[in-house]
Amino acid sequence: MNAFDYFFEHTKELSKNFVLGSKEEISFSELYTNSKKIANFLNKTVGQNQNIILIAPNSVFFITVYLGILKSNNVCVPLNPAIEQENLDYICKITESSIVVTTKQIKKSLNLDVKLTLVDEDLFNEILVSDYLINDNESIKEDTLAEIIFTSGSTGSPKGVMISHKNIISNTSSIIEYLNLDIADTMCVVLPFYYCYGLSLLHTHLRAGASLVLNNTFIFLGTVINDLTQYKCTGFAGVPSHFQILLKKSQSFKVTHFPHLKYVTQAGGKLHNVFIEEFVHSFPKVKFYVMYGQTEATARLTYLPPDMLPCKIGSVGKAIPNVLIKVVDNIGQTVATDEEGELVAKGDNVMLGYYKDDEDTKMTIKNGWLYTGDIAKVDKDNFIYIVARKKEIIKVGGKRVSPKEIEDVILKIDEIVDCTIVGVQDEILGEALKAIIILNKLEKLKEVKNKIISKCKEKLALYKIPQFFEFDTKMNVKSTGKKNIK
């Protein structure tokens, strides 16, 4: 089944709005019709099985084109509107895309090959008022490529993660099941759609008949608070920095009453326990879902049920429905309880592979198991705990150090908004520890530093105490909201 047909299987005739907001709205039925017009235009323009680049902010425009690409049996390549020219050139070349869909504003800033066909809002609007209606495409194979999501590669060049229609359908179905999403839900979206976590919100709510409120101005925290209340949002999804900023930078968030908010989801990295506890204390009636996943798994691999949070805080929970998870040693054997190893996963949500990169694909998918690159352990109740990324482990004098363990200790100090531990070169130790500390104000830094060292000495071994410190008031985050660690 084509993912488009799966999304609209029960919702294509709904008159309710899928997208809510003061700037733009669209109903399910209108979105269904418009997306099919885009699909027919693409079939007549480029045919099928072509890579089509989509560069646009979260909008009805993005959603309509994205769905049209899927329906047309072409391959969507969604990209960050702020993509660097070098990366854009690389992706255009490697994907051999013949068409780029973007907005007029973004089009002005792009330097694209003249051979590429550009579709902007003017042409988009022409298509929508035309008679470009489409008959349903022929059935497709389950493993047909639907999209290529580019992520940062270890070699410097972006890596294209190939996601099939089956991958999307499988992960969407699992997420809807454990979150219990239905037609009454409304999600406040601050995550970009070119990123797998953001796309998962689009997929799940479209299938469930739920609604989205698009907020592209998270930097102005008041707009998020307003959207949550004005549109009676039942859900909010964020990465760690979103929750840290709302809890530490907003004067009003924790004292605002959100009568309709039923749950929040957190993924995209570890949110330290102190922030989870602060959120739950501030909003005791709101369910807090800790989740874990990767682009290579379409989006989601595990979740921690909110009722298990008090006794299993720090865990990413257990496998989502229809996914198998285990922790293995260097030869692929399952490790003992509380022993560290690499987290591996199997399921219909696991990617087809990396685009034009057979070598990395073979290193990442072995015998059907996705090797995540995350060091983890499993407790006696089979709950999973992420220790660190393999590449994040810092070796201090030959001893393995997990940054998260130190960050957890430092973040318990009241003045600190955020903390990141990184390794820096050291002639004697090989690597030494540096703490990047975010404060609301750059005041009494010596006092804060002494407090950090004292707290670390109390809780950690001496070799885990940072030797170098950097202080700032602004968190360095990517456009996805994830930390930008260099």
C-alpha positions as CSV (number, residue, x, y, z in Angstrom):
1,M,0.0,0.0,0.0
2,N,1.1,3.5,-0.8
3,A,1.6,5.5,2.5
4,F,-0.7,8.3,1.1
5,D,-3.6,5.8,0.7
6,Y,-2.9,4.5,4.2
7,F,-3.0,8.0,5.7
8,F,-6.3,8.9,4.0
9,E,-7.9,5.5,4.3
10,H,-10.5,6.7,6.9
11,T,-10.1,10.5,6.6
12,K,-10.3,11.6,3.0
13,E,-13.9,12.8,3.3
14,L,-13.5,14.6,6.7
15,S,-14.6,18.2,6.6
16,K,-12.7,19.1,9.9
17,N,-9.5,20.9,9.6
18,F,-6.2,19.0,9.6
19,V,-4.2,22.1,10.0
20,L,-5.4,24.8,12.4
21,G,-4.0,28.3,12.9
22,S,-4.4,32.0,12.4
23,K,-2.2,32.0,9.2
24,E,-3.6,29.1,7.3
25,E,-6.0,26.2,7.6
26,I,-7.0,23.2,5.4
27,S,-9.5,20.4,5.9
28,F,-8.7,16.7,5.4
29,S,-10.9,16.5,2.3
30,E,-9.3,19.5,0.7
31,L,-5.8,18.3,1.5
32,Y,-6.7,14.9,-0.1
33,T,-7.9,16.5,-3.3
34,N,-5.1,19.0,-3.6
35,S,-2.4,16.4,-2.9
36,K,-3.8,14.2,-5.7
37,K,-3.6,17.2,-8.1
38,I,0.0,17.7,-7.2
39,A,0.6,13.9,-7.8
40,N,-1.0,14.0,-11.2
41,F,1.1,17.1,-12.2
42,L,4.3,15.3,-11.1
43,N,3.4,12.1,-13.0
44,K,2.8,14.1,-16.2
45,T,6.0,16.2,-15.6
46,V,8.6,13.7,-14.3
47,G,6.8,10.3,-14.3
48,Q,7.5,8.0,-11.4
49,N,10.4,6.8,-9.2
50,Q,12.2,10.2,-9.5
51,N,13.9,11.9,-6.6
52,I,12.1,15.2,-5.9
53,I,13.7,17.8,-3.6
54,L,11.3,19.7,-1.3
55,I,12.6,22.8,0.5
56,A,10.0,24.6,2.6
57,P,9.1,25.5,6.2
58,N,6.3,23.7,7.9
59,S,3.2,24.9,6.1
60,V,0.1,23.7,4.1
61,F,2.4,24.1,1.0
62,F,4.9,21.6,2.4
63,I,2.3,19.1,3.5
64,T,0.4,19.2,0.2
65,V,3.5,18.8,-1.9
66,Y,5.0,16.1,0.4
67,L,1.8,14.0,0.2
68,G,1.5,14.6,-3.6
69,I,5.1,13.3,-4.1
70,L,4.2,10.1,-2.1
71,K,1.0,9.6,-4.0
72,S,2.7,10.0,-7.4
73,N,5.1,7.1,-6.5
74,N,8.0,9.4,-6.6
75,V,10.6,9.9,-3.9
76,C,10.5,12.9,-1.6
77,V,13.8,14.4,-0.4
78,P,12.9,17.0,2.2
79,L,15.6,19.5,3.1
80,N,16.2,22.2,5.7
81,P,15.4,25.6,4.2
82,A,18.6,26.9,5.8
83,I,20.7,24.2,4.2
84,E,24.3,25.2,3.3
85,Q,25.0,25.6,-0.4
86,E,27.8,23.0,-0.3
87,N,25.4,20.4,1.1
88,L,22.6,21.3,-1.3
89,D,24.9,20.9,-4.2
90,Y,26.1,17.5,-2.9
91,I,22.5,16.3,-2.4
92,C,21.3,17.5,-5.8
93,K,24.2,15.7,-7.4
94,I,24.0,12.4,-5.6
95,T,20.2,12.1,-5.9
96,E,20.2,13.2,-9.5
97,S,17.0,15.2,-8.8
98,S,15.5,16.8,-11.8
99,I,12.9,18.9,-9.9
100,V,13.0,21.1,-6.8
101,V,9.8,22.3,-5.1
102,T,10.3,25.4,-2.9
103,T,8.8,28.7,-1.9
104,K,9.4,32.0,-3.7
105,Q,11.3,33.4,-0.7
106,I,13.6,30.4,-0.4
107,K,14.0,30.3,-4.2
108,K,15.7,33.7,-4.1
109,S,18.4,32.4,-1.8
110,L,19.1,29.2,-3.7
111,N,21.8,28.7,-6.3
112,L,20.5,25.8,-8.3
113,D,21.6,24.1,-11.5
114,V,19.7,25.6,-14.4
115,K,18.8,22.1,-15.6
116,L,16.6,21.7,-12.6
117,T,12.9,22.4,-12.9
118,L,11.7,24.8,-10.1
119,V,8.2,24.6,-8.8
120,D,7.2,27.5,-6.5
121,E,4.0,28.8,-5.0
122,D,2.8,30.5,-8.2
123,L,2.9,27.2,-10.2
124,F,1.6,25.3,-7.1
125,N,-1.5,27.6,-7.1
126,E,-2.0,27.1,-10.8
127,I,-2.0,23.4,-10.3
128,L,-4.6,23.5,-7.6
129,V,-7.1,25.5,-9.7
130,S,-6.7,23.1,-12.6
131,D,-8.3,19.8,-13.4
132,Y,-5.3,17.8,-12.4
133,L,-7.3,15.1,-10.7
134,I,-5.8,11.7,-10.7
135,N,-7.0,8.1,-10.8
136,D,-5.6,5.9,-8.1
137,N,-2.1,4.7,-9.0
138,E,-1.4,1.0,-9.5
139,S,-0.5,-0.9,-6.4
140,I,3.1,-0.7,-5.4
141,K,5.5,-3.1,-3.7
142,E,5.8,-2.8,0.1
143,D,9.5,-1.9,-0.1
144,T,9.1,0.8,-2.7
145,L,11.2,3.8,-1.7
146,A,9.1,6.7,-0.4
147,E,11.6,9.3,0.9
148,I,15.3,10.0,1.5
149,I,16.0,11.8,4.8
150,F,19.5,13.3,4.9
151,T,21.3,13.3,8.3
152,S,24.8,14.4,9.3
153,G,27.4,11.9,8.2
154,S,30.5,10.9,10.1
155,T,32.6,11.7,7.1
156,G,31.2,15.3,6.8
157,S,28.9,14.6,3.8
158,P,25.2,14.1,4.6
159,K,24.0,10.5,4.6
160,G,20.7,9.7,2.9
161,V,18.4,7.4,4.9
162,M,16.1,5.5,2.5
163,I,12.6,5.0,4.0
164,S,10.0,2.9,2.3
165,H,6.2,3.1,2.3
166,K,6.1,0.0,4.5
167,N,8.6,1.7,6.9
168,I,6.3,4.7,7.2
169,I,3.1,2.7,7.6
170,S,4.6,0.3,10.2
171,N,6.1,3.1,12.4
172,T,2.9,5.3,12.1
173,S,0.7,2.4,13.2
174,S,2.9,1.6,16.2
175,I,3.1,5.2,17.4
176,I,-0.7,5.7,17.1
177,E,-1.2,2.5,19.2
178,Y,0.9,3.4,22.2
179,L,-0.1,7.1,22.3
180,N,-3.8,6.2,21.8
181,L,-4.2,8.9,19.2
182,D,-7.7,9.6,17.9
183,I,-9.8,12.2,16.0
184,A,-10.1,14.3,19.2
185,D,-6.4,15.1,19.4
186,T,-4.6,18.3,18.4
187,M,-0.8,18.5,18.3
188,C,1.2,21.7,18.7
189,V,4.1,21.3,16.2
190,V,7.4,23.0,16.7
191,L,9.5,20.3,15.0
192,P,10.4,20.7,11.3
193,F,9.0,18.3,8.8
194,Y,12.3,17.7,7.1
195,Y,13.3,15.8,10.3
196,C,12.0,12.3,11.1
197,Y,10.4,13.3,14.5
198,G,8.5,16.1,12.9
199,L,7.4,14.0,10.0
200,S,6.1,11.3,12.4
201,L,3.7,13.9,13.8
202,L,2.4,14.6,10.3
203,H,2.0,10.9,9.6
204,T,0.3,9.9,12.8
205,H,-2.2,12.7,13.1
206,L,-3.2,12.4,9.4
207,R,-3.9,8.7,9.8
208,A,-5.7,9.2,13.2
209,G,-7.9,12.1,11.9
210,A,-6.4,14.4,14.4
211,S,-5.2,18.0,13.8
212,L,-2.0,20.0,13.8
213,V,-1.2,23.5,14.9
214,L,2.0,24.7,13.1
215,N,4.2,26.9,15.1
216,N,7.4,28.1,13.3
217,T,8.3,30.7,16.0
218,F,9.4,28.7,19.0
219,I,12.0,31.3,19.7
220,F,9.1,33.5,20.8
221,L,7.9,31.4,23.7
222,G,4.7,33.3,24.1
223,T,3.4,32.1,20.7
224,V,3.8,28.4,21.8
225,I,1.9,29.1,25.1
226,N,-0.8,30.9,23.2
227,D,-1.2,28.1,20.6
228,L,-1.4,25.5,23.3
229,T,-4.3,27.4,25.0
230,Q,-6.1,29.0,22.0
231,Y,-6.3,25.9,19.9
232,K,-7.0,23.6,22.9
233,C,-4.0,21.4,22.0
234,T,-4.0,17.9,23.6
235,G,-0.4,17.2,22.7
236,F,3.1,18.8,22.5
237,A,6.2,17.1,21.1
238,G,9.8,18.4,21.6
239,V,13.4,17.5,21.8
240,P,15.4,18.2,25.1
241,S,16.2,21.9,24.3
242,H,12.5,22.7,23.8
243,F,11.6,21.5,27.3
244,Q,14.7,23.1,28.9
245,I,13.9,26.5,27.3
246,L,10.3,26.4,28.3
247,L,11.1,25.4,31.9
248,K,14.1,27.7,32.4
249,K,13.7,30.7,30.0
250,S,10.0,31.3,30.2
251,Q,8.6,33.3,33.1
252,S,5.0,32.1,32.4
253,F,5.1,28.6,31.1
254,K,5.1,26.7,34.5
255,V,2.3,28.9,35.9
256,T,0.0,28.7,32.9
257,H,-2.9,26.4,33.0
258,F,-3.3,24.1,30.0
259,P,-6.7,22.5,30.6
260,H,-6.7,20.5,27.3
261,L,-3.1,19.3,27.3
262,K,-3.2,15.5,27.9
263,Y,0.3,14.4,27.0
264,V,3.8,15.5,25.8
265,T,6.4,13.4,24.0
266,Q,10.1,13.8,24.2
267,A,12.7,12.3,21.9
268,G,15.7,13.5,19.9
269,G,18.3,12.9,22.7
270,K,18.3,12.6,26.5
271,L,16.4,15.0,28.6
272,H,18.1,14.9,31.9
273,N,16.0,13.6,34.8
274,V,16.0,16.9,36.7
275,F,14.0,18.5,33.8
276,I,11.6,15.6,33.5
277,E,10.9,15.8,37.3
278,E,10.5,19.6,37.1
279,F,7.9,19.2,34.2
280,V,6.0,16.5,35.9
281,H,5.9,18.4,39.2
282,S,4.6,21.5,37.3
283,F,2.0,19.6,35.3
284,P,1.1,16.5,37.3
285,K,-2.0,15.7,35.2
286,V,-0.1,15.7,31.9
287,K,1.3,12.4,30.7
288,F,5.0,12.5,29.9
289,Y,6.2,10.1,27.3
290,V,10.0,9.5,27.0
291,M,10.8,8.1,23.6
292,Y,13.9,6.9,21.7
293,G,14.5,6.4,18.0
294,Q,16.6,7.1,15.0
295,T,16.1,8.3,11.4
296,E,17.2,4.8,10.4
297,A,14.2,3.4,12.2
298,T,11.8,5.8,10.4
299,A,11.4,7.6,13.8
300,R,10.6,5.5,16.8
301,L,12.1,2.4,18.5
302,T,11.1,2.6,22.2
303,Y,8.9,4.5,24.7
304,L,8.5,4.7,28.4
305,P,4.8,4.6,29.6
306,P,4.1,7.6,31.7
307,D,2.9,5.5,34.6
308,M,6.4,3.9,34.8
309,L,8.2,7.2,35.0
310,P,8.4,7.4,38.8
311,C,10.1,4.0,39.2
312,K,12.0,3.9,35.8
313,I,13.1,7.5,35.3
314,G,16.2,7.6,33.1
315,S,15.0,4.7,31.0
316,V,13.8,4.9,27.4
317,G,11.4,2.1,28.2
318,K,10.7,-0.9,26.1
319,A,10.2,-1.6,22.4
320,I,7.2,0.0,20.6
321,P,4.7,-2.4,19.1
322,N,6.0,-4.6,16.3
323,V,9.7,-3.9,17.0
324,L,12.3,-6.2,18.6
325,I,15.1,-4.8,20.8
326,K,18.1,-6.3,22.4
327,V,21.6,-5.3,23.7
328,V,24.5,-7.2,22.3
329,D,28.3,-7.5,22.7
330,N,31.0,-7.2,20.1
331,I,30.1,-10.6,18.6
332,G,26.4,-10.1,18.5
333,Q,25.5,-12.1,21.6
334,T,22.9,-10.7,24.0
335,V,24.5,-9.3,27.1
336,A,23.5,-10.1,30.7
337,T,21.2,-7.9,32.8
338,D,22.8,-4.5,33.6
339,E,25.7,-5.2,31.3
340,E,26.6,-2.6,28.7
341,G,26.5,-3.4,24.9
342,E,25.2,-2.0,21.7
343,L,21.4,-1.5,21.2
344,V,20.1,-3.3,18.1
345,A,16.6,-3.4,16.7
346,K,14.5,-5.3,14.1
347,G,11.1,-4.5,12.6
348,D,9.3,-3.3,9.5
349,N,10.3,0.3,10.4
350,V,14.0,-0.3,9.8
351,M,15.3,1.6,6.8
352,L,16.1,0.1,3.4
353,G,19.7,1.4,3.8
354,Y,21.8,4.4,3.1
355,Y,21.4,6.0,-0.3
356,K,24.3,4.9,-2.7
357,D,26.3,3.7,0.3
358,D,26.4,-0.1,0.5
359,E,29.4,-0.2,2.8
360,D,27.8,1.8,5.6
361,T,24.5,0.0,5.1
362,K,26.3,-3.4,5.6
363,M,27.9,-2.0,8.8
364,T,24.6,-0.8,10.1
365,I,22.2,-3.5,9.2
366,K,23.4,-7.0,10.0
367,N,21.1,-10.1,9.5
368,G,18.1,-7.7,9.5
369,W,19.2,-6.0,12.8
370,L,19.7,-2.3,12.9
371,Y,22.9,-1.5,14.9
372,T,22.1,1.9,16.4
373,G,25.6,2.9,17.6
374,D,24.1,3.5,21.1
375,I,25.6,1.9,24.2
376,A,22.8,0.7,26.4
377,K,21.9,-1.7,29.2
378,V,18.8,-3.6,30.2
379,D,17.6,-3.9,33.8
380,K,16.0,-6.9,35.5
381,D,12.5,-5.8,34.4
382,N,13.7,-5.5,30.7
383,F,13.7,-1.7,30.7
384,I,16.3,-0.1,28.5
385,Y,18.8,2.6,29.5
386,I,20.9,4.5,27.0
387,V,24.4,5.0,28.4
388,A,25.9,7.0,25.5
389,R,26.5,7.1,21.8
390,K,29.6,5.0,20.9
391,K,31.2,8.1,19.5
392,E,30.3,10.2,22.5
393,I,32.3,8.1,25.0
394,I,35.3,10.1,26.2
395,K,38.5,8.2,27.2
396,V,40.2,10.0,30.0
397,G,43.6,8.4,30.8
398,G,42.3,5.2,29.2
399,K,39.1,5.2,31.3
400,R,35.7,5.3,29.6
401,V,33.6,8.3,30.6
402,S,29.9,8.8,29.6
403,P,29.1,12.6,29.3
404,K,25.5,12.0,30.4
405,E,26.6,10.8,33.9
406,I,28.4,14.0,34.6
407,E,25.7,16.2,33.0
408,D,23.1,14.6,35.3
409,V,25.1,15.7,38.4
410,I,25.8,19.2,37.2
411,L,22.3,19.9,36.1
412,K,21.0,19.5,39.7
413,I,22.6,22.9,40.5
414,D,19.8,25.5,40.4
415,E,21.6,28.2,38.5
416,I,22.4,26.0,35.5
417,V,20.1,26.0,32.5
418,D,22.0,23.4,30.5
419,C,25.3,21.5,30.5
420,T,27.2,19.7,27.8
421,I,30.4,17.6,28.5
422,V,32.8,17.3,25.7
423,G,36.3,15.8,25.3
424,V,39.3,18.1,24.4
425,Q,42.7,16.9,23.5
426,D,45.2,16.5,26.3
427,E,48.9,15.6,26.0
428,I,48.9,13.5,29.2
429,L,45.4,12.0,29.4
430,G,44.7,11.8,25.7
431,E,41.3,13.5,26.4
432,A,40.3,15.9,29.2
433,L,36.8,16.9,30.1
434,K,35.3,20.3,29.3
435,A,32.0,21.5,30.7
436,I,30.0,24.0,28.5
437,I,27.6,25.6,31.0
438,I,24.5,27.7,30.1
439,L,23.3,30.2,32.6
440,N,20.5,32.8,32.5
441,K,23.1,35.5,33.5
442,L,26.9,35.5,33.3
443,E,27.3,36.5,37.0
444,K,29.4,35.1,39.8
445,L,31.1,32.6,37.5
446,K,33.9,31.7,39.9
447,E,31.3,30.9,42.5
448,V,29.3,28.8,40.0
449,K,32.4,27.0,38.9
450,N,33.4,26.1,42.5
451,K,29.9,24.9,43.1
452,I,30.1,22.6,40.1
453,I,33.5,21.2,41.1
454,S,32.2,20.6,44.7
455,K,29.1,18.8,43.5
456,C,31.1,16.6,41.1
457,K,33.6,15.7,43.9
458,E,30.7,14.7,46.0
459,K,29.1,12.4,43.4
460,L,31.8,11.3,40.9
461,A,35.2,9.7,40.7
462,L,38.0,12.3,40.4
463,Y,38.8,11.4,36.7
464,K,35.1,12.4,35.9
465,I,35.5,16.0,37.2
466,P,35.7,18.6,34.4
467,Q,39.0,20.4,34.1
468,F,37.9,23.1,31.7
469,F,34.8,25.3,31.7
470,E,33.0,27.6,29.2
471,F,30.1,29.8,30.2
472,D,27.4,31.2,28.0
473,T,23.7,32.4,28.1
474,K,22.6,30.9,24.8
475,M,22.1,27.3,24.0
476,N,23.7,26.3,20.7
477,V,21.0,24.3,18.9
478,K,20.3,23.2,15.3
479,S,17.1,24.0,13.5
480,T,15.7,20.7,14.6
481,G,16.1,21.8,18.2
482,K,18.9,19.3,18.9
483,K,22.2,20.4,20.5
484,N,24.8,21.5,18.1
485,I,28.0,19.9,19.5
486,K,31.2,20.5,17.6
